[in-house]
Amino acid sequence: MYPPTGVGGGGGVTGPVAPSPLLQAVVNVTTSTAAVTVLRHISDMPHRERFVITLLLGTLGAMLTACSGSKDAPTSSGQNSGTTPVTTPVTTTVDVFTPGLVFSPAFLTISVGSIVRFNITGVAHDVTFRAVTGAPASIPVTSNQIVSRTFNTKGIFPYDCRTHPGMSASITVQ
């Protein structure tokens, strides 16, 4: 959300003022760091409670990513169903969560040079990128880890969890 006012040459309100890329990066890091801290604390909970909390945090992370700064970010009645691409307009770090047997967000659009952190918590998952030129290295089966990949090539990079058939997602780099 942007500040509601901007000062024009005549001293009047001119409309929304977009945050700087630096401010946006600080917001992304702050929200991501808080989510990771919470995820680490829930790792000792029983499986059922951990699943519910992880699902809620994954949804919250997707919503924060979708609403955290781009006035161009898509919205669908205030909800991100996982099928609406989340767009980040500047080179940044974005989180993908694994609440249960889904990647959240399932569709992500980022800029060249952006970093995607795969927050693999609870159930073990792998991230296997399909054989597409410029795709980053796949991530072997892991649990309770955060693994980052940098996307330096424009394109569409679909990926799957081979451990859980049907668990698929895609990253578009513009």
C-alpha positions as CSV (number, residue, x, y, z in Angstrom):
1,M,0.0,0.0,0.0
2,Y,1.3,3.4,-0.9
3,P,1.3,6.6,1.2
4,P,-2.0,8.4,0.3
5,T,-0.4,11.8,-0.7
6,G,2.3,13.2,-2.8
7,V,3.2,16.9,-3.0
8,G,3.1,18.5,-6.5
9,G,4.6,21.7,-7.7
10,G,1.4,23.7,-6.8
11,G,1.4,22.3,-3.2
12,G,-1.7,20.1,-3.8
13,V,-2.1,16.4,-3.5
14,T,-1.1,14.6,-6.8
15,G,-1.9,11.0,-5.9
16,P,0.0,7.9,-4.7
17,V,3.7,7.9,-4.3
18,A,5.4,4.6,-5.1
19,P,8.0,3.4,-2.6
20,S,11.6,3.2,-3.7
21,P,13.1,-0.1,-4.8
22,L,15.3,0.0,-1.6
23,L,12.3,0.4,0.7
24,Q,10.5,-2.4,-1.2
25,A,13.5,-4.7,-0.7
26,V,13.6,-3.9,3.1
27,V,9.9,-4.7,3.3
28,N,10.4,-8.0,1.5
29,V,13.3,-9.0,3.7
30,T,11.6,-8.0,6.9
31,T,8.4,-10.0,6.2
32,S,10.4,-13.0,4.9
33,T,12.7,-13.0,7.9
34,A,9.7,-12.9,10.3
35,A,8.0,-15.8,8.5
36,V,11.2,-17.9,8.6
37,T,11.6,-17.3,12.3
38,V,8.0,-18.4,13.0
39,L,8.5,-21.5,10.8
40,R,11.6,-22.5,12.7
41,H,9.6,-22.3,16.0
42,I,6.8,-24.5,14.8
43,S,9.1,-27.4,13.8
44,D,8.7,-29.0,17.2
45,M,4.9,-29.0,17.0
46,P,2.8,-32.2,16.3
47,H,2.4,-32.9,12.6
48,R,-1.3,-31.9,12.3
49,E,-0.8,-28.5,14.1
50,R,2.4,-27.9,12.1
51,F,0.6,-28.6,8.8
52,V,-2.2,-26.1,9.6
53,I,0.2,-23.4,10.7
54,T,2.4,-24.0,7.7
55,L,-0.6,-23.8,5.4
56,L,-1.7,-20.5,7.0
57,L,1.8,-19.0,6.8
58,G,2.2,-20.1,3.2
59,T,-1.1,-18.4,2.3
60,L,0.0,-15.3,4.3
61,G,3.4,-15.3,2.5
62,A,1.6,-15.5,-0.9
63,M,-0.7,-12.6,0.1
64,L,2.2,-10.5,1.3
65,T,4.2,-11.1,-1.9
66,A,1.1,-10.2,-4.0
67,C,0.4,-7.0,-2.0
68,S,3.8,-5.9,-0.9
69,G,4.5,-3.1,-3.3
70,S,3.7,-3.3,-7.0
71,K,0.6,-1.4,-8.0
72,D,0.7,-3.7,-11.0
73,A,0.4,-6.8,-8.8
74,P,-2.7,-8.8,-9.7
75,T,-5.5,-9.1,-7.2
76,S,-8.6,-11.2,-7.3
77,S,-11.1,-9.9,-4.7
78,G,-8.3,-9.6,-2.1
79,Q,-7.3,-13.3,-2.5
80,N,-4.6,-15.2,-4.2
81,S,-5.9,-18.6,-5.2
82,G,-2.4,-19.8,-6.2
83,T,-3.4,-19.6,-9.9
84,T,-3.0,-15.9,-10.3
85,P,0.7,-15.0,-11.1
86,V,2.4,-12.9,-8.5
87,T,4.6,-10.2,-10.1
88,T,7.6,-8.4,-8.6
89,P,8.7,-5.3,-10.7
90,V,12.3,-5.0,-9.5
91,T,15.2,-7.4,-8.9
92,T,14.4,-8.7,-5.4
93,T,14.2,-11.8,-3.2
94,V,10.9,-13.7,-3.2
95,D,9.8,-16.6,-1.0
96,V,8.1,-19.8,-2.2
97,F,6.6,-21.9,0.6
98,T,5.6,-25.6,0.8
99,P,2.5,-25.7,2.9
100,G,1.6,-29.4,2.6
101,L,1.7,-30.7,-0.9
102,V,1.7,-27.4,-2.9
103,F,4.1,-24.7,-3.8
104,S,2.8,-21.3,-2.8
105,P,2.6,-19.2,-4.8
106,A,2.2,-21.7,-7.7
107,F,2.8,-19.1,-10.4
108,L,5.4,-16.4,-9.8
109,T,6.7,-13.6,-12.1
110,I,10.0,-12.0,-11.3
111,S,12.7,-9.8,-12.9
112,V,16.0,-11.0,-14.3
113,G,18.6,-11.3,-11.4
114,S,15.9,-12.0,-8.7
115,I,16.4,-14.6,-6.1
116,V,13.8,-17.1,-5.1
117,R,14.0,-18.7,-1.7
118,F,12.4,-22.1,-1.4
119,N,11.2,-22.5,2.2
120,I,10.9,-26.3,2.5
121,T,9.4,-27.1,5.9
122,G,7.8,-30.1,7.5
123,V,7.3,-32.8,4.8
124,A,10.4,-33.4,2.6
125,H,10.3,-32.1,-1.0
126,D,12.5,-31.6,-3.9
127,V,12.4,-28.9,-6.6
128,T,13.2,-30.3,-10.0
129,F,13.4,-27.8,-12.8
130,R,12.5,-29.1,-16.2
131,A,15.2,-29.1,-18.9
132,V,14.8,-25.5,-20.1
133,T,17.8,-23.3,-21.2
134,G,18.7,-21.0,-18.3
135,A,17.0,-23.0,-15.6
136,P,18.8,-23.0,-12.2
137,A,20.0,-26.2,-10.6
138,S,17.4,-28.5,-9.1
139,I,17.1,-28.9,-5.4
140,P,17.4,-32.5,-4.0
141,V,14.9,-33.9,-1.5
142,T,15.2,-31.8,1.7
143,S,13.2,-30.8,4.7
144,N,13.3,-27.8,7.1
145,Q,15.7,-25.9,4.9
146,I,15.7,-22.7,2.9
147,V,17.4,-23.0,-0.4
148,S,17.9,-20.1,-2.8
149,R,18.2,-19.9,-6.5
150,T,19.1,-16.9,-8.7
151,F,17.3,-16.5,-12.0
152,N,19.6,-14.7,-14.5
153,T,17.8,-15.7,-17.8
154,K,14.5,-14.6,-19.1
155,G,12.0,-17.4,-19.7
156,I,9.4,-19.7,-18.1
157,F,10.8,-22.2,-15.7
158,P,8.3,-24.9,-14.7
159,Y,9.3,-27.2,-11.7
160,D,7.9,-30.2,-9.9
161,C,8.4,-32.1,-6.7
162,R,9.1,-35.6,-8.0
163,T,8.5,-37.0,-4.5
164,H,4.8,-35.8,-4.7
165,P,3.4,-36.2,-8.2
166,G,1.1,-33.3,-9.2
167,M,3.0,-30.8,-7.0
168,S,4.0,-28.4,-9.7
169,A,4.6,-24.7,-10.2
170,S,6.2,-22.2,-12.5
171,I,8.4,-19.1,-12.4
172,T,8.4,-16.6,-15.2
173,V,11.4,-14.3,-15.5
174,Q,10.9,-11.0,-17.4
